């Protein structure tokens, strides 16, 4: 018998407030935090895709998969996390 609860919450690094860990808001924040763990080169490849030395696309980036509006929203979240971390110092 499972003992987990769908009402699980965590504290948002951006707002400092509880957020449901099953929510899309938490999913987006986790994705942004994971991207901050990437190197700048890895992050740019994640956004724009990976190309070989001839410019041929090896992997599509999230710009191609989700579109520029979604990418801008993710970049905004990344900046909000960076700002929140800077304000804690």
Secondary structure, DSSP 4 states (H G I P E B T S, - for coil): -----TT-EEE-TTTSSEEETTSHHHHHHHHHHHHHTS-HHHHHHHHH-EE-TTS-EEE--HHHHH-HHHHHHHHHHHHHHHHHHHHH-
